[in-house]
Amino acid sequence: MICRRWRHLLLWGMVLLAASACGGGGGSDTAFAPPSGTGPVISGFIEDGPIADARVQLVDPATGEALELCWASGRGRCETRSDDRGYFRLVLAEGLDPSGFLLQAEGGLDLETGLSLTETGLVLQAPVAAFGSLRQAVLSPVTTLVTRRAEQTGLNGALSETATWLSLPAGSLFER
């Protein structure tokens, strides 16, 4: 009888020990964990409320594909995830001029409304050339509207038109 109890206790102890070794420690998906690098940095926020866990990419507007010109090697995929404040950070290859590319965010969760952007399929975009500072980038529904309009009128025309429609100064559309 006593041996049976010890066997059960020992068995449960081994199960608990094995289960505790399986946990991931609460970190993010390692496929998007950014390696280090010393090149230029693009960082900022994804907003419509903070958007957590969105996939953020630097994409070629002609192909819609993420660039592979990031991180220390200069051959890493330009992709990361936003944190629970909507913050993201991409390290570009040394010497890369990102001004001809788009920042794009897909998926994630709007922490103010609880809306899943993954389920809605909403993709937020902004032309990198529109940012006053690469370290204060913002991706939002407004920047996406400007991006779409810029396809017809060019960036300056889109900034002016969108600012007029929203009764805002053109310089404030890409600010936090």
Backbone as a chain_set.jsonl record, in Angstrom:
{"seq": "MICRRWRHLLLWGMVLLAASACGGGGGSDTAFAPPSGTGPVISGFIEDGPIADARVQLVDPATGEALELCWASGRGRCETRSDDRGYFRLVLAEGLDPSGFLLQAEGGLDLETGLSLTETGLVLQAPVAAFGSLRQAVLSPVTTLVTRRAEQTGLNGALSETATWLSLPAGSLFER", "coords": {"N": [[0.818, -1.188, 0.0], [1.865, 1.3, 0.894], [4.046, 1.458, -0.833], [2.733, 1.696, -3.273], [1.541, 4.247, -3.052], [3.872, 5.834, -2.959], [4.867, 5.278, -5.492], [2.869, 6.46, -7.083], [3.123, 9.123, -6.238], [5.782, 9.62, -7.028], [5.504, 9.209, -9.797], [3.675, 11.317, -10.469], [5.276, 13.469, -9.707], [7.368, 13.253, -11.567], [5.913, 13.726, -13.918], [5.052, 16.397, -13.494], [7.564, 17.655, -13.348], [8.548, 17.157, -15.932], [6.599, 18.532, -17.407], [7.03, 21.161, -16.556], [9.462, 21.681, -17.724], [8.811, 21.978, -20.34], [7.756, 24.475, -20.882], [7.77, 27.764, -22.42], [8.687, 30.074, -21.284], [7.341, 32.434, -21.639], [8.133, 34.191, -23.647], [8.311, 35.896, -26.885], [7.419, 34.767, -30.21], [10.064, 33.07, -31.624], [10.672, 33.166, -34.304], [10.39, 35.752, -35.057], [12.026, 37.145, -33.437], [14.136, 39.802, -33.039], [17.464, 39.914, -34.206], [20.571, 41.372, -33.105], [22.076, 44.438, -34.248], [23.978, 47.046, -35.835], [23.229, 48.946, -37.603], [21.192, 51.541, -39.207], [18.155, 52.411, -37.47], [14.704, 51.739, -37.52], [12.013, 52.65, -35.689], [9.052, 52.679, -33.687], [5.517, 53.1, -33.248], [2.501, 51.136, -33.449], [-0.696, 52.025, -34.005], [-4.083, 52.351, -33.155], [-5.332, 52.696, -30.996], [-3.128, 50.935, -28.879], [-1.538, 48.421, -30.8], [-0.894, 45.223, -30.235], [1.443, 42.569, -30.734], [1.586, 42.617, -33.527], [2.718, 41.821, -36.803], [5.409, 43.397, -38.114], [6.803, 44.791, -40.969], [9.362, 45.803, -43.279], [8.729, 46.681, -46.433], [8.974, 46.193, -49.995], [7.446, 48.406, -52.124], [6.79, 47.808, -54.754], [6.679, 45.032, -55.01], [5.491, 44.097, -52.699], [6.721, 42.45, -50.961], [8.576, 41.487, -48.047], [11.667, 43.012, -47.253], [15.003, 41.689, -47.376], [17.182, 42.802, -45.965], [18.171, 43.419, -43.455], [19.252, 43.596, -39.975], [22.303, 42.512, -38.347], [23.733, 41.008, -40.242], [22.881, 42.019, -42.645], [21.417, 40.585, -44.361], [19.179, 39.616, -43.272], [15.683, 39.021, -42.734], [13.51, 41.759, -42.89], [11.708, 42.149, -40.454], [9.618, 42.113, -37.592], [7.973, 41.965, -34.37], [5.327, 43.75, -32.749], [5.227, 45.071, -29.415], [3.405, 44.944, -26.234], [2.73, 47.583, -26.027], [2.47, 48.428, -28.519], [4.844, 49.02, -29.664], [7.613, 48.808, -31.905], [10.731, 47.69, -33.416], [13.161, 47.852, -35.859], [16.284, 46.88, -37.145], [18.287, 48.053, -39.607], [20.352, 47.142, -42.459], [23.734, 48.287, -42.629], [24.176, 51.386, -44.228], [21.835, 51.252, -45.745], [19.259, 52.93, -47.394], [16.144, 53.595, -46.427], [14.067, 55.082, -47.512], [12.551, 54.689, -49.856], [10.783, 52.677, -49.337], [8.04, 50.84, -47.761], [6.572, 50.749, -44.51], [4.874, 48.15, -42.933], [2.175, 46.717, -41.169], [0.687, 43.82, -39.954], [-1.979, 41.872, -38.64], [-2.255, 41.151, -35.103], [-3.509, 42.584, -32.016], [-5.887, 44.938, -31.096], [-5.561, 46.692, -28.295], [-7.261, 48.436, -26.985], [-9.864, 48.103, -27.98], [-10.145, 45.385, -28.194], [-10.317, 44.178, -30.614], [-9.373, 41.88, -33.079], [-6.907, 42.24, -35.348], [-5.917, 40.353, -36.969], [-8.082, 38.704, -37.574], [-9.726, 40.531, -38.937], [-8.226, 41.195, -41.112], [-7.056, 43.609, -41.647], [-4.518, 45.678, -42.856], [-1.993, 47.775, -41.947], [-0.226, 50.582, -43.202], [2.597, 52.667, -44.103], [4.481, 55.07, -45.866], [7.962, 55.121, -45.641], [9.345, 57.43, -46.274], [7.726, 59.48, -45.406], [8.097, 59.921, -42.724], [9.252, 62.075, -40.191], [11.28, 61.398, -38.488], [13.14, 58.438, -38.241], [13.008, 57.081, -35.899], [10.636, 57.614, -34.736], [8.38, 56.502, -35.888], [5.041, 55.947, -37.036], [2.366, 53.773, -37.456], [-0.863, 53.648, -38.601], [-4.49, 53.784, -39.036], [-4.827, 56.258, -40.325], [-2.286, 56.778, -41.502], [-2.306, 54.706, -43.279], [-4.42, 55.411, -44.955], [-3.28, 57.714, -46.145], [-1.159, 56.458, -47.474], [-2.504, 54.836, -49.352], [-3.79, 56.825, -50.854], [-1.589, 58.177, -51.848], [-0.741, 56.584, -53.898], [-2.168, 57.459, -56.097], [-1.873, 60.288, -56.139], [0.694, 60.981, -55.397], [3.046, 61.392, -52.685], [3.192, 63.967, -51.376], [0.842, 65.233, -52.302], [-1.074, 63.466, -51.28], [-0.659, 63.723, -48.512], [-1.41, 66.397, -48.151], [-4.122, 66.419, -49.079], [-5.342, 64.505, -47.342], [-4.895, 65.65, -44.838], [-6.444, 67.954, -45.131], [-9.011, 66.805, -45.433], [-9.325, 65.737, -42.883], [-9.117, 67.926, -41.3], [-6.654, 68.635, -40.111], [-3.233, 69.589, -39.378], [-0.905, 68.983, -42.002], [1.622, 68.011, -41.261], [1.127, 66.611, -38.933], [0.031, 64.129, -39.39], [1.622, 61.86, -39.384], [2.558, 61.633, -36.876], [2.813, 60.706, -33.443]], "CA": [[0.0, 0.0, 0.0], [2.73, 2.458, 0.969], [4.823, 1.479, -2.075], [1.847, 2.171, -4.335], [1.447, 5.694, -2.897], [5.143, 6.431, -3.375], [4.958, 5.179, -6.953], [1.994, 7.5, -7.637], [3.762, 10.411, -5.97], [6.944, 9.699, -7.885], [5.008, 9.367, -11.162], [3.17, 12.678, -10.61], [6.431, 14.367, -9.625], [8.055, 13.209, -12.864], [5.043, 14.396, -14.889], [5.149, 17.837, -13.243], [8.904, 18.077, -13.726], [8.607, 17.156, -17.398], [5.73, 19.604, -17.902], [7.652, 22.465, -16.302], [10.57, 21.845, -18.666], [8.274, 22.231, -21.674], [7.29, 25.852, -21.04], [8.612, 28.626, -23.224], [9.159, 31.227, -20.545], [6.535, 33.614, -21.896], [8.7, 35.07, -24.662], [7.595, 35.965, -28.151], [7.759, 33.82, -31.247], [11.452, 33.275, -31.985], [10.798, 33.434, -35.73], [10.386, 37.193, -35.235], [12.892, 37.774, -32.449], [15.13, 40.53, -33.807], [18.861, 39.852, -33.824], [21.143, 42.698, -32.919], [22.73, 45.039, -35.391], [24.432, 48.406, -35.558], [22.793, 49.811, -38.685], [20.103, 52.475, -38.892], [17.003, 51.803, -36.796], [13.355, 52.273, -37.669], [11.232, 52.218, -34.538], [7.87, 53.494, -33.454], [4.329, 52.488, -32.657], [1.343, 50.791, -34.254], [-1.774, 52.603, -33.209], [-5.514, 52.566, -33.351], [-5.129, 52.117, -29.693], [-1.921, 50.149, -29.143], [-1.735, 47.131, -31.457], [0.108, 44.289, -29.722], [1.768, 41.339, -31.457], [1.446, 42.759, -34.975], [3.926, 41.551, -37.575], [5.836, 44.638, -38.762], [7.786, 44.5, -42.01], [9.775, 46.807, -44.237], [8.398, 46.006, -47.689], [9.169, 46.839, -51.291], [6.091, 48.714, -52.597], [6.551, 47.218, -56.076], [6.396, 43.601, -54.906], [4.765, 43.788, -51.475], [7.508, 41.47, -50.203], [9.49, 41.995, -47.02], [13.067, 43.067, -47.663], [15.946, 40.859, -46.633], [18.326, 43.713, -45.855], [18.168, 43.89, -42.068], [20.022, 43.027, -38.893], [23.758, 42.637, -38.44], [24.245, 40.377, -41.47], [22.425, 42.731, -43.835], [20.665, 39.63, -45.188], [18.053, 39.148, -42.478], [14.342, 39.485, -43.12], [13.133, 42.989, -42.184], [10.447, 41.768, -39.83], [9.627, 42.009, -36.138], [6.631, 41.994, -33.766], [5.096, 44.845, -31.803], [5.023, 44.625, -28.036], [2.075, 45.253, -25.684], [2.479, 49.018, -26.155], [2.437, 48.701, -29.948], [6.192, 49.437, -30.054], [8.409, 47.89, -32.718], [12.084, 48.16, -33.719], [13.858, 47.134, -36.928], [17.647, 47.33, -37.388], [18.571, 47.904, -41.03], [21.736, 46.922, -42.844], [24.539, 49.513, -42.738], [24.132, 52.06, -45.517], [20.548, 51.114, -46.434], [18.353, 54.086, -47.37], [14.812, 52.997, -46.454], [13.047, 56.068, -47.887], [11.705, 54.233, -50.96], [10.048, 51.488, -48.918], [6.876, 50.993, -46.889], [6.415, 49.966, -43.293], [3.58, 47.481, -42.994], [1.845, 45.935, -39.978], [-0.435, 42.893, -40.149], [-2.362, 41.084, -37.472], [-2.165, 41.77, -33.793], [-4.712, 42.807, -31.236], [-6.112, 46.296, -30.624], [-5.732, 46.525, -26.854], [-8.355, 49.275, -26.479], [-11.175, 47.591, -28.387], [-10.16, 43.928, -28.193], [-10.487, 43.731, -31.995], [-8.25, 41.159, -33.655], [-6.601, 42.663, -36.713], [-5.691, 39.127, -37.727], [-9.387, 38.267, -38.076], [-10.288, 41.511, -39.874], [-7.379, 41.273, -42.293], [-6.599, 44.975, -41.834], [-3.076, 45.874, -42.977], [-1.634, 49.185, -41.79], [0.983, 50.905, -43.952], [3.075, 54.045, -44.164], [5.741, 55.224, -46.596], [9.044, 55.534, -44.752], [9.723, 58.797, -46.641], [6.839, 60.44, -44.742], [8.45, 60.099, -41.318], [10.238, 63.098, -39.861], [12.366, 60.694, -37.814], [12.983, 56.982, -38.325], [12.816, 56.552, -34.548], [9.314, 58.006, -34.25], [7.446, 56.061, -36.919], [3.691, 55.585, -36.598], [1.492, 53.079, -38.403], [-2.233, 53.816, -38.109], [-5.443, 53.882, -40.141], [-4.597, 57.502, -41.069], [-1.114, 56.613, -42.371], [-2.728, 53.789, -44.337], [-5.204, 56.229, -45.886], [-2.31, 58.517, -46.9], [-0.42, 55.543, -48.346], [-3.383, 54.467, -50.474], [-4.023, 58.015, -51.677], [-0.316, 58.516, -52.493], [-0.628, 55.799, -55.134], [-2.761, 58.252, -57.173], [-1.513, 61.71, -56.158], [2.035, 61.204, -54.856], [3.041, 61.534, -51.231], [2.852, 65.328, -50.937], [-0.582, 65.445, -52.566], [-1.85, 62.643, -50.344], [-0.563, 64.349, -47.189], [-2.21, 67.626, -48.172], [-5.549, 66.072, -49.182], [-5.805, 63.815, -46.139], [-4.918, 66.639, -43.762], [-7.613, 68.803, -45.372], [-10.211, 66.009, -45.13], [-9.418, 65.513, -41.437], [-8.926, 69.23, -40.639], [-5.446, 68.542, -39.308], [-2.024, 70.017, -40.084], [-0.311, 67.875, -42.754], [2.767, 67.46, -40.524], [0.718, 65.827, -37.765], [-0.564, 62.846, -39.783], [2.539, 60.753, -39.121], [3.073, 61.798, -35.525], [2.104, 59.97, -32.392]], "C": [[0.862, 1.252, 0.0], [3.571, 2.561, -0.304], [3.997, 2.039, -3.229], [1.704, 3.699, -4.269], [2.725, 6.381, -3.369], [5.305, 6.369, -4.88], [4.104, 6.256, -7.612], [2.606, 8.89, -7.445], [4.96, 10.626, -6.883], [6.526, 9.925, -9.345], [4.499, 10.785, -11.4], [4.304, 13.701, -10.548], [7.184, 14.421, -10.942], [7.231, 13.906, -13.939], [5.133, 15.903, -14.732], [6.516, 18.379, -13.637], [9.036, 18.151, -15.239], [7.773, 18.291, -17.974], [6.365, 20.966, -17.681], [8.821, 22.708, -17.24], [10.081, 22.179, -20.065], [7.907, 23.681, -21.913], [8.276, 26.694, -21.803], [9.083, 29.855, -22.492], [8.421, 32.502, -20.856], [7.085, 34.553, -22.935], [7.88, 35.068, -25.927], [8.103, 34.907, -29.105], [9.189, 34.078, -31.723], [11.639, 33.498, -33.476], [10.869, 34.933, -35.984], [11.267, 37.898, -34.215], [14.027, 38.48, -33.175], [16.546, 40.306, -33.302], [19.396, 41.272, -33.656], [21.759, 43.197, -34.227], [23.088, 46.466, -35.051], [24.013, 49.376, -36.641], [21.715, 50.781, -38.249], [18.902, 51.732, -38.312], [15.726, 52.518, -37.223], [12.577, 51.74, -36.474], [10.052, 53.155, -34.369], [6.733, 52.666, -32.908], [3.274, 52.18, -33.714], [0.135, 51.167, -33.427], [-3.118, 52.598, -33.908], [-6.048, 52.191, -31.972], [-3.849, 51.342, -29.909], [-2.287, 48.801, -29.777], [-0.59, 46.221, -31.03], [0.242, 43.088, -30.648], [1.465, 41.427, -32.957], [2.778, 42.42, -35.631], [4.251, 42.82, -38.361], [6.955, 44.298, -39.736], [8.151, 45.769, -42.761], [9.619, 46.144, -45.595], [8.726, 46.871, -48.906], [7.78, 47.142, -51.839], [5.768, 48.098, -53.96], [6.136, 45.761, -55.983], [5.517, 43.242, -53.721], [5.493, 42.793, -50.595], [8.399, 42.154, -49.18], [10.916, 41.955, -47.553], [13.891, 42.105, -46.827], [17.266, 41.612, -46.56], [18.45, 44.241, -44.435], [19.123, 43.102, -41.193], [21.517, 43.079, -39.192], [24.316, 42.076, -39.747], [23.909, 41.179, -42.715], [21.65, 41.83, -44.781], [19.456, 39.066, -44.442], [16.741, 39.74, -42.963], [13.956, 40.685, -42.255], [11.746, 42.807, -41.581], [10.627, 41.655, -38.326], [8.185, 41.974, -35.66], [6.527, 43.198, -32.836], [4.851, 44.273, -30.411], [3.645, 45.06, -27.532], [1.784, 46.751, -25.605], [2.33, 49.42, -27.618], [3.798, 49.091, -30.493], [6.87, 48.357, -30.89], [9.77, 48.523, -32.985], [12.686, 47.248, -34.775], [15.257, 47.725, -37.074], [17.974, 47.012, -38.846], [20.052, 47.621, -41.264], [22.449, 48.275, -42.937], [24.401, 50.079, -44.15], [22.808, 51.976, -46.258], [19.732, 52.394, -46.283], [16.935, 53.544, -47.499], [13.722, 53.888, -47.05], [12.144, 55.631, -49.038], [10.807, 53.061, -50.605], [8.856, 51.839, -48.032], [7.087, 50.211, -45.601], [5.013, 49.387, -43.333], [3.376, 46.652, -41.73], [0.602, 45.097, -40.27], [-0.711, 42.168, -38.842], [-2.247, 41.866, -36.187], [-3.527, 41.99, -33.174], [-4.766, 44.257, -30.785], [-6.451, 46.195, -29.144], [-6.816, 47.419, -26.271], [-9.721, 48.685, -26.801], [-11.29, 46.079, -28.283], [-10.311, 43.338, -29.59], [-9.215, 43.059, -32.499], [-8.043, 41.627, -35.091], [-6.268, 41.462, -37.592], [-7.004, 38.67, -38.348], [-9.964, 39.233, -39.106], [-9.486, 41.6, -41.164], [-6.863, 42.681, -42.575], [-5.076, 45.021, -41.843], [-2.812, 47.376, -42.893], [-0.315, 49.44, -42.502], [1.343, 52.367, -43.801], [4.351, 54.078, -44.988], [6.819, 55.762, -45.658], [9.438, 56.989, -45.021], [8.884, 59.852, -45.918], [7.227, 60.727, -43.299], [9.488, 61.192, -41.148], [11.468, 62.478, -39.22], [12.104, 59.195, -37.914], [12.759, 56.351, -36.957], [11.488, 56.977, -33.933], [8.249, 57.656, -35.278], [6.098, 55.699, -36.3], [2.986, 54.893, -37.754], [0.091, 53.132, -37.824], [-3.19, 53.784, -39.29], [-5.236, 55.161, -40.977], [-3.387, 57.371, -41.988], [-1.433, 55.675, -43.526], [-3.547, 54.528, -45.386], [-4.279, 57.087, -46.751], [-1.568, 57.638, -47.896], [-1.249, 55.168, -49.566], [-3.591, 55.645, -51.427], [-2.759, 58.405, -52.444], [-0.097, 57.731, -53.778], [-1.189, 56.57, -56.329], [-2.166, 59.66, -57.272], [-0.07, 61.986, -55.774], [1.933, 61.504, -53.373], [2.633, 62.931, -50.784], [1.382, 65.638, -51.161], [-1.461, 64.696, -51.587], [-1.824, 63.234, -48.939], [-1.463, 65.579, -47.117], [-3.708, 67.32, -48.191], [-6.08, 65.453, -47.889], [-5.878, 64.78, -44.964], [-6.127, 67.555, -43.91], [-8.891, 68.068, -45.002], [-10.421, 65.887, -43.625], [-9.286, 66.802, -40.626], [-7.762, 69.201, -39.651], [-4.273, 69.136, -40.074], [-1.374, 68.816, -40.764], [0.84, 67.218, -41.992], [2.38, 66.56, -39.362], [0.209, 64.429, -38.111], [0.317, 61.639, -39.44], [3.199, 60.88, -37.76], [2.206, 61.033, -34.544], [1.222, 60.881, -31.61]], "O": [[0.632, 2.165, -0.792], [3.785, 3.666, -0.802], [4.516, 2.776, -4.066], [1.742, 4.371, -5.3], [2.675, 7.38, -4.086], [5.824, 7.306, -5.487], [4.534, 6.894, -8.573], [2.608, 9.718, -8.356], [5.125, 11.708, -7.447], [7.129, 10.739, -10.044], [4.84, 11.401, -12.41], [4.28, 14.696, -11.272], [7.592, 15.493, -11.39], [7.788, 14.606, -14.785], [5.274, 16.621, -15.722], [6.604, 19.466, -14.208], [9.586, 19.118, -15.766], [8.195, 18.945, -18.928], [6.249, 21.844, -18.536], [9.138, 23.864, -17.523], [10.871, 22.624, -20.898], [7.758, 24.083, -23.067], [9.469, 26.393, -21.84], [9.845, 30.633, -23.066], [8.824, 33.567, -20.389], [6.543, 35.646, -23.098], [6.889, 34.347, -26.045], [9.098, 34.235, -28.835], [9.499, 35.18, -32.176], [12.694, 33.987, -33.88], [11.363, 35.35, -37.032], [11.255, 39.126, -34.135], [14.811, 37.826, -33.864], [16.817, 40.481, -32.114], [18.738, 42.245, -34.025], [21.928, 42.438, -35.181], [22.565, 47.034, -34.093], [24.413, 50.539, -36.599], [21.362, 50.843, -37.071], [18.668, 50.566, -38.63], [15.677, 53.747, -37.279], [12.492, 50.53, -36.268], [10.063, 54.286, -34.855], [6.935, 51.674, -32.209], [3.169, 52.865, -34.731], [-0.042, 50.699, -32.302], [-3.224, 52.822, -35.114], [-7.046, 51.487, -31.818], [-3.497, 51.102, -31.063], [-3.225, 48.133, -29.344], [0.556, 46.432, -31.426], [-0.729, 42.651, -31.266], [1.126, 40.422, -33.583], [3.84, 42.7, -35.075], [3.449, 43.264, -39.182], [7.92, 43.617, -39.389], [7.347, 46.695, -42.866], [10.293, 45.156, -45.885], [8.748, 48.1, -48.84], [6.989, 46.213, -52.01], [4.598, 47.89, -54.282], [5.327, 45.295, -56.786], [4.865, 42.198, -53.727], [4.947, 42.339, -49.589], [8.909, 43.251, -49.409], [11.322, 40.999, -48.213], [13.516, 41.755, -45.709], [18.308, 41.142, -47.018], [18.802, 45.405, -44.24], [19.709, 42.1, -41.602], [21.928, 43.645, -40.205], [25.275, 42.62, -40.294], [24.579, 41.039, -43.739], [21.268, 42.251, -45.873], [18.792, 38.149, -44.926], [16.708, 40.831, -43.532], [14.063, 40.632, -41.03], [10.745, 43.259, -42.138], [11.649, 41.168, -37.844], [7.267, 41.954, -36.479], [7.509, 43.609, -32.217], [4.346, 43.162, -30.248], [2.808, 45.497, -28.323], [0.705, 47.146, -25.165], [2.097, 50.587, -27.932], [3.91, 49.458, -31.662], [6.728, 47.163, -30.628], [9.952, 49.728, -32.809], [12.72, 46.029, -34.612], [15.405, 48.946, -37.123], [17.941, 45.855, -39.265], [20.889, 47.833, -40.387], [21.835, 49.284, -43.283], [24.496, 49.349, -45.138], [22.672, 52.585, -47.319], [19.537, 52.885, -45.171], [16.554, 53.078, -48.573], [12.56, 53.484, -47.087], [11.048, 56.174, -49.177], [10.14, 52.506, -51.478], [8.69, 52.984, -47.612], [7.703, 49.145, -45.602], [4.068, 50.071, -43.728], [4.292, 45.969, -41.274], [-0.402, 45.606, -40.769], [0.193, 41.891, -38.054], [-2.154, 43.094, -36.193], [-4.557, 41.627, -33.741], [-3.825, 44.76, -30.171], [-7.505, 45.675, -28.778], [-7.256, 47.176, -25.147], [-10.637, 48.76, -25.982], [-12.396, 45.538, -28.284], [-10.423, 42.121, -29.735], [-8.119, 43.601, -32.364], [-8.907, 41.43, -35.945], [-6.333, 41.547, -38.818], [-7.038, 38.291, -39.518], [-10.623, 38.802, -40.052], [-10.007, 42.03, -42.193], [-6.289, 42.923, -43.637], [-4.424, 44.476, -40.953], [-3.35, 48.152, -43.682], [0.607, 48.627, -42.425], [0.515, 53.196, -43.423], [5.213, 53.213, -44.832], [6.6, 56.753, -44.961], [9.822, 57.704, -44.096], [9.299, 61.007, -45.829], [6.731, 61.687, -42.709], [10.483, 61.234, -41.872], [12.578, 62.981, -39.39], [10.981, 58.739, -37.699], [12.356, 55.191, -36.875], [11.238, 56.733, -32.752], [7.322, 58.433, -35.508], [6.033, 55.205, -35.175], [3.009, 55.371, -38.888], [-0.13, 52.711, -36.688], [-2.745, 53.758, -40.437], [-5.444, 55.149, -42.19], [-3.443, 57.805, -43.139], [-0.896, 55.828, -44.624], [-3.378, 54.291, -46.582], [-4.475, 57.175, -47.964], [-1.371, 58.035, -49.044], [-0.746, 55.183, -50.69], [-3.572, 55.483, -52.647], [-2.845, 58.908, -53.564], [0.652, 58.167, -54.652], [-0.741, 56.364, -57.457], [-1.976, 60.17, -58.376], [0.356, 63.14, -55.824], [0.86, 61.832, -52.868], [1.798, 63.064, -49.889], [0.74, 66.243, -50.303], [-2.471, 65.22, -51.118], [-2.844, 63.246, -48.249], [-2.187, 65.774, -46.141], [-4.472, 67.891, -47.414], [-7.144, 65.837, -47.403], [-6.826, 64.731, -44.18], [-6.769, 67.895, -42.916], [-9.761, 68.629, -44.336], [-11.554, 65.928, -43.145], [-9.339, 66.768, -39.396], [-7.869, 69.673, -38.519], [-4.31, 69.186, -41.304], [-1.295, 67.741, -40.169], [1.017, 66.002, -42.068], [3.221, 65.818, -38.854], [-0.021, 63.622, -37.211], [-0.184, 60.534, -39.233], [4.263, 60.311, -37.517], [1.032, 60.758, -34.793], [0.545, 60.438, -30.682]]}, "num_chains": 1, "name": "protein.A"}
